[in-house]
Amino acid sequence: MLFFQSVGFAKGKFSSNLDLVIQSEKATTQFNFGNVKHNLTTADSNFTDTTTSKEDFFSGEKYDSTITDGNFTETTSKEDFSINNIHDSVTVVVGEDFSIAGYRKFLLGENRRKLWLTPLKLPVLNLNSFSGGLTVIKVDTISGNRTLYFSDKMGKKWKFRSLEKFLEPTLSDTYAGTYIGWVLQDNTSGLFPGAEVALTPILDALGLPNSHPAMWVLPSKIPDDSLPSDTNWGAGKNEPFQNIPELLESINGFQNMPGVLEKIGGFQNMPGVLEEVGENNGNYLTTKDVVFGLLNGSNAKVEATEYLKMRLLDILINNFGRDANSLCWESHLSDNYEKVKFHPVLINYENAFADFDGLVPLTLSFLHAERVSFNEDFPSAKTATYSGRHFDRRFLTELTKAEWDSVTNFVVSCFSSQLIEAAISALPPEYRLISADELRAKLINRVLNLAAISNDFYELTNKIAHIYCTNKSDSVSIYSDDSTTTVSLFRCSIEPFQQTNPGAISVRKEETPQENRNAVEVEGKPYFHKVFNNRITQEIRIYLEGGDDVLITSGESGCAPKINIDERSFKEKLADFHNSQGSANYQIKNEYQSYPDTLEYIEPSQRQEGTRFSIYPVADISSIFGLQLGGGPIFYWYGFRKFPWESKIMFYASYATASREYDVDFAGWFNSVIDGATVWLKACKKSIDFNLYYGFGNETEFSKAVFNDNGYRLYHRLLGAEVGLNIPLFGKLTNFYSLKISDYHAELEDSSLLSGFPGGTYGLGKLSTLSLEGGLQLDSRDNPELPYSGLFIRSSGSISPQVFNSKGMFWRANFDFRGYLPLGLLTGFLKNSTFAIRILGDKVGGDYPFYSASFLGSSKNLRSYRNERFSGDASLYATAELRFELGTVKTIVNSKMGVFFFTEAGRVYKNGESSDLWHAGNGVGLYAAPPDRSIVITGTVGFSSEYVSFFLGTNLNF
């Protein structure tokens, strides 16, 4: 497929009822489309583009354009590149690999397979004659498409990219070359091949930059004349591009297309001077350049109305996947030469009209909410705009509701029935036959409902408003009343703390709005000004990026939104502050350092708003519990500067076949109840993990006959509730406290097993207890699931007073030490292999029930013995483990495979018992984990003189 453009981006070359006039200092765009006339005026100081042609590009007619830019004038006579006049063509099937049948179609979905598998007649691109001849200047096979970049004899640049996506180079180490990788590749069958072709008339009608794509096929062999003169360059790089349909796009000298993000240079000499540096001579800027340009100067602005037009089109055509790499920008001087204005261009629309069905695509859509199908009805505004949310909050916040509605009305009015038919007609006839009715019906219905979702989009953008200052000295004025909150940002003309406290922020409360700006000397008009509706806006986040800033508040209101100030340059945390009547909560957070000069600043990996949902699975097999299956949901809520989340709640249940019992667990962690601390709540019903009792003491005998006769059976039910507090101290050290209420019901098949227990039968029947616990924890492991290095140390103590129907007070003290030494440090090889040790100690005293004794024996400790095999007043346990990584294998995903060997010993202590017996065991196991070690699948076999145990589960012992 060919994206065609001769000089610059085509603007308004669609049909005879579309006129474009751009005047010298104020550009006025006049659209006559579908019997509706539209005028759009923008600022573009010295650029004139007059299109004299009235012919459709796809009709095959020639047209001329005159372009005047400053003192440079070029008149270009366009060659005839239309498909109709090219006779060398072939019939191809674009996506032969998407042919599936039977259960695979049920699992993977029909998607857009009819299009991908439909024979399509396309012209063959003649690299020797097209535009005077094309020469390859760059190849890209790692960005999802296979792409060639060309230069013609006049120096214009062209991009040729495959219709089919090739995800293998873009996949993480976990999925590359695996079955999951193949499924993800097949899922691209949901994309509409060549959707960009249908968007050409739409983009023209909206006045948005586009490159007029057309569909071609690359020749079976790239001519030698089209390869670079360096003979070594082309070695091995020609084959991937043979005989596949492609998109070829003119990019007007912009070599680093979206998908390849490189630093181009930027705004060292702001205001008003944009350096032309980098490979593309500064013609186009990346999103990163624009964001840092805004950061470094208050006289730079994004043309938000143009950006909103593109985002509304994204919503309308379901173009998901917006990120920093899919946006480029032009810079212009405003009509008064005082501001640099950034205009968005060259947006990728290849995800438009996507359609997903089948079990796997629907599951992926469930996990990635923005991956929805192009239906007659819109998804929620949050889903429809999710992938572009980082840019929306930066570039759209300042737009007023009137400006927003004006852009929406313009977009809706452009979508006449004639425009929709023109878009469908731009598709190849083979695709029109299949998709015309569907696209027509869906587009018409979505246009009718665009205003409604646009209103939701506005409220979503302003619900949590993000306002970004510069890294200079700024003055922030906030005024609140009962219905509105006004935020204005000014550039300080003097450094307010130059002599007294450099690098600080001043917080002031004034009686009147800062209209006269007497509090600090500022320059001219505000570079940001927005009146927020208190009914819509719940929170305003203001990012003070650097410099000596002034924050001035005024006004009174009982319903103002919460104001969060993020000050990145501070080293110490300031106290929260409020206005005189506490009507608004102004909170300063400054314990987080500045983001480095990376994409993390633009698209932060840590979420700070919204919600997320996932599944917690339970799947274990062991010689003790049999098969244990279950699971449940996990819900995450995110908030301002709450890491890794503001709150997390999970609920799950499981059933074990051996005991025929079930467990139910609820847990919630909350980082917003107490600032700087985590509060947790837990509740449970437990019956699985403690269902056998073997007696009290270190040398209790085991009888296989009694075991087979169910003589050790313990019927146990625990209902528990717990509230706790975790307080970070410094580094990796934390302090924790908890209060736990437990209600037990226990019955033994043979109560004589308690004959050795000092408390007799205390604990049988119903018993309720209350426990208070506190302790310290240090965790410096490099990964909690499969550590290669680090330490884990936990020490705690608890007391259970005589309350409810308990017999008396009892207490407990314990410690848990784990250490991990990378073997590579000792040997110079054995990468990702570890020597690990663990030491556990536990002591209980007072009037405690039998089930609160100190136990050993389980998959958690002394794993070569049965569960809770030994119990006493105290216990001590130690194990050493060698873990060797064997390599990576391809299963459902790529997994790191390893083997581990362990030896262990432990014993319990009983008052009055003289015993020097240590219960020892050895074992071996295998593990598999993805490269990020987010989950570990393990199989373990333990050997002792009494038992051979095995466990298959989703975690290591430690």
N, C-alpha and C positions, 0 to 999 in steps of 0.2 A: 504494500500500500504506500502511496506517495502523499506526504504532507507537502503541499506546494505553496510557495510564496516567493515572489521575486525580490522585492526590496522591502524590508521591514515586515511588520505584521499587517495582513490585509484588514482594512476597516471599511465595511460597507460596500462590498462588491458582489452583492447577492443577486438582485433582480432589477427589472426596469422600474419598479415602483419604490425603489429605495435610493434616496439621495443623501450624500454626505458633504457637508461644507464645514471646513475648519478655518476660522478667521485667525488673524495674526496674533492678537494678544489674548483674547478670550475665545476659546474654541467652542463653537456652537454646532452641535450635531443635530441635523434635522432628519427624522425618520418618517417616511410615508409608507406605512405597511399595513395591509389589511384594512384599507380605508380609514386608518387612524393615524393622525399626524402627531409626532412626538418631538419635542425639543429638549436637548440636554446641553447645558453650558458648563464647560470646565475651564480651568486655567492652564494654558500652555503657551508660554510667552512668545516664542519665535518659531513655531513649527507650523507649516502649512502643507496640507495634503489634499489635493483636489483630484477626485476620481472622475474621469471623463467618460468612462465606459458605462453602458446601460445593459450589458449582456451578462447572462449567467455564465460563471466559470465552466460549468459542466456542459454547456451547449456546444462547445467547440469553437466559439467565435474568439477572435483576437480582440484585445483592448489595450488602451494606452493609459499611462498615469504620469502625472507631472508631480514631482516631489521637490519642494523647496525647503531647505533647512539652513537658516542664516544666509551665508553668501554662496552656498553650494546648491546647484540645480542639476538634476538628472532627469532626463526623459527616457523612459524605458519602453521599448516595444516588446510586448510579451509574445513569446513564441507559443505556438499551439501545442499544449501538452495534454489536451483533454483525452479521455479514454476513447471517445468515439472515433478519433482519427488515427489511432495506433492499431496497426493490423497484425503485428506479431503478438499473439496471445496464446495462452494455454489454459486448460481446464484442470483445476486442482481441488483437492479436498484439504481444507485448512487444518483440521484437527483429527487426522486419522486415528490417533492414539486414544481418542475419546469414545471409541466404539466399545460398548459393553452390553451385556444382556443378563437376563435371569435375576438372581438374587443380588448381583452387583448393582443393577440398576435400582433395585429397591433400596439398597444401602447408600449408594452414591448419588442417586437422583438423576432425573432426566435433564435438569438444568437447561443449558442452551445447546444441547448436543445436536439437535436438528440442524442448527445453523452451521456448527463446526463440521458436520458430516455431509453437508450439502455440496455437491460439485459446483464450483464457482469458476466462471470464465474471467480471467484477468489478463491485462497486458503485461508483457515482459519488459522490464526496464533495460534500455540500451545504454549502458554506461559510457560508451564511446560518443554517442550523439546527444544524449540528454543534456540540455543547457550548455552545449559546447563540449561536453565531456566531463566526467566526474572522476576524481581521484580520492582514494581512501586516505583519511588522515588520522583516524582513531577507531579502535574497536572496543566494544564493551559487551562482555558476556556474563557479567556478575550482578546486574541490576534487575533481574527478573525478565527482561526481554533481551534478545540478541540484537545488538545494535551496531550499525556501521555509520561513521560520520564521514562525509565527503566534502570536498571543495571543488567548485567548478572553475572554468577558465577566467571568470570575472572575479573570483575570490569569494563568491557567496558560499555559505555553508549549508549543508543538507544533512538530515538525519534519517536513517533507514532502520526501522525497528520491526521486529517480527510481530505478526498478529498474535501468535501463540506465545504464551509466557513460559519461561523455563526457570522454575523455582529452585532447582538443585543448588546453584551457587549462592542463593540467598538464605538457605536453610541453616539453622544452627547445627552445631555438632551433634545435638541430640537426635535430629530427624534426617539429616542428609543421608541418602542412599538406603533408607529403611522403608518399610511398608507404610508407615505414617507419612513419610515424605512423598511416596507415590500417591497416597490419598489426597494430600494437599495439592499435588500437581494436578490430579484429576479434578479437583474442586474448581480449578480455573475454567472448567467447561461451563461454569455458570456465567462467565463474562460474555458480553455481546461482541463478537469479532467485528472490528471496524466501526465501533459505535461513534468514533470521532467524525466519520463522514457525515452521519446524519446531523451532527451538531453544528456543522459549518453555517448553514443558513440561520440557525438559532443564534449563534454567537454574533453573526453579522447584524441581525436585527436588534440585538441588545447593545451593539456598539462595543463588544468585547473583543480584545485581540485574539486572533486565531490564524492558523497557517494554511487553511484550505486543503485538507488532506485528500488524497485519492489512493485507491488501492492498486498495487502492482505486485509482480512476482520478480524476485531477483533471478538473473540468468544462472544457468547451471554452472557456469565458470566465470569468475571475475576476470576480465581481460588484464593482460600484463600492464597495459598502459594505465589502468585504473589503480594499480598498486604503487606504493611509494618506491622511490628509486633505491632505497636501502633493501637489498635482496634478503637480508636476514630478518627483516621486520615481518614478512608475511609467512614465515615458516610455521605451519601447523594452525594458522588462523583463518584459512579460507574455507575449510570444510563445513563449519557450523552454519554457514549462510547459504548453502546451495539448495536450490529448488524449494524454498519456503516462501509463502506470501508474507509481505512485509509492509511496514508503514515508512514512507520516506518524507521527511519534514524539513522544510527550509527553516533555519534558525538564525539567519542574519548575523553570522559571526559569533554566535554564542555556542562555544564548543563544549562547555561543561554543563550538560543538560541536567534537569532535575533527576535525582537519583545518584549523582556524584557531587558531593558537597566538599568544596575546597575553599580555603580562605583566599579571597580575591584582593583584599585591601579594603580601604573604607574611608573613614571620616576623620582623618587625623587633624584636619584644619577647619573644623566647623567654626562658625556657620557659613553656609552658602557655597562651600567649595568641596566638590566630590572628586577625589583623585581617581584617575583612570589607570588602574593598575591591574595586573593579572593577565591571565591567558586570553581573556575575552575583551581586553582593552577597556574594561569598565562599562561596556555597553549595557550589560545586565548584571543585576546584583542578586545575591542569594538572600533568603530570608534571614539568615544569620547576619549578613551585612546590614540589612535594614534595621533589625532589632538593635544592634549595637550602634547604628547611626542615630536612632532615636535616643538611646541611652546617653550618647555623648553630646547631644545638643538639643535645646528646646525649640530651635527654629526648623526642625524637621518634622514632617507630618505624613501619615499615610492617607491616601485618598480612600477614606472609609466607604464612601458610597459606591465606588467601583468595586471594592473588595466585597461589599454586601451583595452586589449584583451577581458576582461569581458564586457566592455562597448560596444564594437563593436558587441559582441554577443547579448547583450541586444537589440541593434538596429535591428539586423538581425532577431531576433525571436519575436520582439515587446514585450519585457519584461519590461513593465512600472512599476512604483511604487517603484523605487529605493529610499531608505532612509537610515538613519544611522543604523536603526535596522536590515537592510537586509545585512549588511556587517560585517564580522569578519576578524581578521588579525593575522598572525603569525609574529614573530620577529626572524630575523637571523642576525648573524654577517657577515659583508662583508669579502671578501677574505683576506684583510689586517688587519682584526680585529679592524678597526678604526671606522666603522660606523655600526649603527643598521639599518637594512633594514626591512621595513614592507611589508609583502606579503599578498594580499587580498585572503581570503578563504571563503567558506561556504556562497555563495550568493544564495538567494532564487529566483527560476525560475518559481514559480507557476503561474505567470501571462502570461507566454509565449503563443503565438498562440491565444490570446483572439480575439473574434469576437463579435461585437456589431451592432445590427440594431434595427429597431423600433423607434418610436418617442421619447420615454423617454430615452433610451440609447444614442441616437444621441444628445439629449439635454444635457445630462450629459457630453458627449464628447465635446460639444460646450463650456460648462462651465469649464471643466477640460480637457485642450487641449491634455494632454498626454494620455488620455484614447481613443486611436484610435484602429481600427480593424487591424488585421493581413492580409494585402492585398498584392497583387503583387507589388504595388508601395509603396515606402516609403513616409511618411509624411515629413515635413520639418525637418531639423536637430534640430531646436529649439524644435519642438514638440516631436521628437523622444527621446530627451535627457533631457527633462524639469525636470522630477522628480529627476534626479541625478545631477542637475547643480551645487549644492553647493560643491559636492565632486570633480566634474570634474575640476572646477576652482582652487581647492586646489592641486589636485594631477597630473594634466596633463599640466599645464601651461609651465613647464620647458622643455617639450619634443620638440625637433626640428622637422621641417617638414620631414627631412630624417628619423628620428626615427619613427615618426608617420606613414609615408608611408610604412616603413619596417614591422611594426606590421600589418598594413592593408593588405599588400601583403601576409603575412604569413597566416592570417585568411582566405582570399579568396582562397589561394592555397590549404588549408586543405579541403575545401568544394567540394570534388569530387562527382560525381554521386553515387559512392559506399557509401560514408559517408551519403548522404541524404537517400539512401535506407536502410542503417543500422539503422538510426534514426527512420524511419517509421516502420521498422520491430520490433523495441523494444516495440512498442505499443501492447496492447492486440489485438487479431485478430478481435474482434467485432468493435473496434475503427478504425482499419486499413481499414476495409470494407467501412466505412463511409468517412474517412478523408484522405486516402492515396493520391488520385489524387490531392486534394486541396493542401495539404502540399507540395507535390512534386513540383507542378507548381509554387507555391508562393515562396518556398525556392530557386528554381533555378533562378527565376527572381530577387529576392532580392540579391542573391549572385552576380549576374552580375552587379548590381547597387551599391554594397556596397562601392566600392572605391570612387564613386562620393559623396555619402552622408558622407563618412568618411572625405573627403576633406572639405565639408561644415561644418562638426563637428569641424575640426581643426580651420577653420576660425572663427566659432562661439566662440570657447574657447579663441581664441587670439584677437578677436575684442575688447573686454573689458578684459584685462589681469589682474588677481588678483595675487599679490605677497605678501607672508606672511613672516615677519621677526620673530625672536625669542623674548622672553621677556628679553634677555640679551642686552648688549651693542653691537650694530651692526653698520657697515659702509655700506652705500648704495651708490653705484656709478652708475651714469646715464650719458651715452654718446650718443649724437644724431648727425646724419648727414642727408643728403638728402634722403637716402633710408632706413636706419635702426636706431633703438634705442636699445642700449645695457644697460641692468640692471644687476649689480652684487651685491651680498650680501656677506659681510665678517663679521666674528666674531672678534670684537676688542680684542686685547691681553691686553690692558690697559683700564682703565676707563677714557675717554677723559676729563670729567668734574669733576673728583673726588675731586679736590681741589677748584674749582671755582663756579660751578653752577650745583650741582647734580640734576638729573632728567630732564635735558634739551636736546634740539636738536640743533646741529650746522648745518647751511646751508652755503655752500661755492660754489663759481664759480671758476673753474680752466681752464687754457688754453688747457690742454692736458688730455686725458683719464687717469683714475687712475690706469694705468697699473703698475707703480712703487710704488703706494700707499704710497707716501711720506707724504700725508696730515695727515694721522693718522696711528698708528701702528696696523696692523691687523695680524691675524693668518692664514698662509698658503693660500691655494686655496679658492676661493669663495664657499660657500655652496649652492648658487644659481647663475646661469649664463644663460642668455638668450639674443639672438640677435633677436629683433622683427622686422618684416617687416612693414615699415610705411604704405605700401599700405593696409595691412590687419588690423593692430592694430590702433584703433582710440583713445583708452584711456588705461592708465596703472594705476592701483590702488595699492599702496604700503602701507601695514599695519605695522606700527612700534608699536610693542606690548608693549614695556617697555624698561627700561634701558636708558643709556645715548647714544643716537644714533647720527651718523654723516651722513649727506646727502651731497654728492659732485656731482656737475654737470659739464659737459664739452661738447664741440662741439657746432656747429651751424647748424640749419636746419630751413627751412621755412615750413616743412610739418611733423614735429614730432608729435606724438600723445600727447594728453593732459595727464599730469601727476598729479594724485591726491594722496596726502600723508595723511594717516589717522594716527594721533598720539593720542593714547588713554590715555596717562598718564598726559597730560597737564591740567592745571586748567584755563589757560587763552588762548585766541585765538591769534595765530600769524598772522601777515599780510601776504597777498599773496606775492609771489615773482616770478620773471621771470629771465631768463638768459639775457645776455647782449643785445641781439637783439630781445628779446621777441618772439623767435621762438617757444618756448614751454611754456605752461601755467602750472606752478607748484603751486598747491594750497594746503595749509595745513589746515586740519579740525581737531580740537581737543576739541570741546566743548562737545563731547559725552563721557560718562564715560565708563570704561572697562566693557565688558560683564561678568556676573558672571559665575561660573563654572557649566554651564548648557548647554543643547542642543541649546539654543539661539545663542551660539557662533558658533555652527557648521551649523545649519540650521536657519538662522535669519528669524523671522516672518515678519519683515519689508523689503519689496522688494526695491532694489536699482538699478534695471535695467529692461529693457523690457517694455512691454505694457500689458494692460488688458482692457477688454470690459465687460460692463454690461448693463442692461436695467433699465430705470427709468419709472415706471408705474404711470398713472394718472387714478384713479377710485374713484369717489365720488358721493354720492347721497345726496341731500338736498332739503328742501322745497323751497329754493330760486333759485337754479340753475337747479334743476331737476337732470338728470343723466349726469355726466361729465366724459368722457372717453378719453384716449389718452396715450401718452408715447413717448419714444424715447431712443436713445443710449447714454451711458456715456463711454468716453474713458479716460484711465489713462496712463500716462507716468511716469516712475520711473527713478531717477538719483542718483548719489553718494551723500549720506548724505542729501537727500531731502525728508523730512518726512511731512506728510504721503505719498506724491507723489511729483514728479517734476512738473507735470501739469495735469489738469483735465478739460475736455471739455464735455459739455452735450448739447443736442438739443432735444426738445420735442414739441409736439403739442397736443391740446385737444379741444374737442367740447362739448358744453353744450346744452341739449335739451330744457331747458326753454327759454333761450334767442335766441337760434339758431345761436349762434355766436361761433367763434373759437379763440384760443390763440396760438401763436407760440413764443417759448422762446429759446434763445441761451445764454450760459454762459461758461466762461473759467477762470480758476484760474492757475496762473503760479508762481512757487517758484524759478525759475532760472533766471528771468529777473534782479532782484535786490537781492543781497545776504542778507539773513536774513529777507526778506519781501515777501509778496504775492501780486502779481498784478492780478487784475481781469478785464475781459471784459464782458459786457452783452449787449444783444440786444433783442428786443421783439416787438411783435404786440399783443395788448391787446384789447379785446372787451367784455369779459365774466363778469369780476368781478364788473363792475360799469355800470349797465344798468337801474337803477331806481333812480329818484331824487324826494324828498318829500318836498323841501323848505328849508329855512334858518332860524335857530333859535331853541331854546330849547323846544318850546311848539307848534310846527307845528302839525296840525290836520291830522289824517289819515281817508280817506274815502274809505270804501270797494267798493262802487259803482265806484268811480274814478279808483281804482286799477283794478277792473274787466274790466273796459272799456279801460284799457291800458293808462290811463291818466297820469301816472307817468313815462312813458317810456322815457328813455334816450338812444339815439343812439350815441355810443361812440367808437372811434377808437384812440388808442395810438400807435405811433411808437416811440421807445426809444432806445438810445444807451448810455452806461455808461462805464467809465474806472475808476478803483479804486486802492487803495494801502492800504494794511494792514501791520502794523509794530508792531511786538511783543515788549513790553516794559520790563516787568519783571513778573515772575510768570504767572498768567492767564490773565494779563492785556494787552490789545492791543490798538493801535491807528490806526484810519482809516480815509481815505480821498477819495473823489470821485468827478468826473465831469460827469454831465448827460445832454444830449440833448434830448428834448422831442418835438414831433410834434403831436398835438391833432387835432381831428375833432369831434365836439360834436353838437348834435341837440336834442332839447327837443320837445316832443309831445305837451306840454303846456308850453310856455315860461313865462306865468304869475307866475309860481312857483318861478321865480327869483325876484319877486317884493320885497321881504324882503332882498335880497342880496345887500350889500352896493355898489358893483361894477356894479349893473344893470345886463345887459346881457353879461357882459365881460366873455368870455370863450366860447360862442357859435360860431360856425363856425370853421375856422382854426386858430390855434395859435401855435407858436413855442417858447420854453423857454430853458434857460440854467441855470443849478443849480450847485453850488459848495457846498460840504458837508464835514464836518469833525466831529470826535467824539472819544469817548473812550468806550471800552467794556471790561467787566470782566465776565468771564464764569468759574465757579468752579463746575458746575453740574457734578454728577457722571455719568450721561448718558444724551445725548441731547434729546432722543426720549421719555424716560419715567424716569424722574429723581426721585430718592429717597431722595437725599440730595444735598445741595449746593446753590449757588447764581448765578443769571444772572442779570447784570446791564449794561444798554446801555444808553448813553446820547450823543445827537448829535445836531448840528445846521447847517443850510444851508442858502444860499443867492442866489437869482435869479436876476441878473442885468437886466437892460432895454436893451435887445438886440433883434435882429430879429424884429418881429411885436408885441412884448409885450408892454403893456401899461405903465408899470413902474416897479420899483424894488420891490420885496417882499422877506420875510425871514420866517424861521421856526425854532423852537426849540422844542425838545421833550425828554422824558426819558421813560425808560421801566425797572421796577424793578420786579424781580421774586425771591421768596425764597421758599425753600423746607426743611421742618423739619420732620425727620423720627419719626413716632409715637412710634416705638419700644423703642426709648430713653426715652419717657415719661411714657410708660405703662409697659415695660418689655416684652410685647408680640406684636401682630399686626406686624409681620415681613413684610417688604417690603411695608408698608403702610405709607402714607405721608400726612401732612398738608401743602398745597401749597397756596401761595398768590401771587397776581399780581397787580401792580399799574401802570397805564399809564397816562401820561400827554402830551399835545400837545398845542402849541401856534403858530399862524401864523399872520403876519402883513404886511402892505404895500399894493401895488396894485396887489392883487392876483386874478386869475380867480376862478370862483365858484367851479370848480372841485378840486382845491388845498386847499379848506377849511379843517377844522378839523372835521372828521366824526366819528360817533359811530354807531354800529349796524352791526353785521356780525358774521360769524363763528370765526373771529379773536378777536373780543371784543364785549361786550354787546350782547351775542349770543342768548338771548331770544327775540331779535327784528330783524326786517328785515334788509337786507344789506343797509348800508349808510342811516339809518333811520333819523339820526339827524346830522346837520352840523352847524358849527359856527366858530367864531374867535379862540376859544380855546376849549379844552375838558379835562375831567378828568374821570377816570374809575378805579374801584377797584373790585376785585373778590377774594373770598376765596373758597378753594376746599378741601374736604376730600376724599382721595383715599385709598381704602381698597383692598388688595389682597385677593381673595377668595380661591385660590388654583390653581392647574394645571389640565387641561382637555386635553384629547387626541382628536384632530381634525385631520386635514391633517398633522399637526405637533403638538408637545406638546406645549401648550400655557399657560402662566400665565394669569388667568382671574381675573378681578377686577371690582369694582363698584366705582363710584365717585358721590359726591353730591356737588353742587356749589350754591352759592348765589352771586349776582353781583349788582352793581349800577353804573350809570354814567350819565353825563350831558354835554352839550355843553354851551358855553358862546357867547353872541352876544352883541356888543357895543350898549348901549342904551336900552337893554332889561332887564327888572326887572323880574327875575324868580328864584324861590328857588325849582323848581321841579327836583327831581332825578328819573331817569328811572331805576326801580329795576326789578329784575327777579330771578328766581331760576331754577334749573334743575338737572337732573340725567343722568347718562350715564354708559355704560359698555365699558371695553377695554379688548383686548387680545394681548399678546405679547410673542414672543419666549423667552427662558431663557436669551439670551444675549441682549434682548431689542433692537434689531437692527431695528425693525419696530413695529408700534403699530396700530392696527385696533380699531377704536372707533365708538360708536354709542351714540349720544347725543340728548336729548330732553330738550328744554328750555321753561319755562312758564312765561309769563308776562301778564299784564292787556290788552295788545293789540294783542298778537300773541302767537302762539305755534309753535316753530321751531323744526326741527330735522335735524341732520347731520349724515351721515355715511361716514367715510373717513379713511385716513391712518396717522393721527396724532392727538395728543391731542391739546387743545387750547393753552397750554403753559407747 
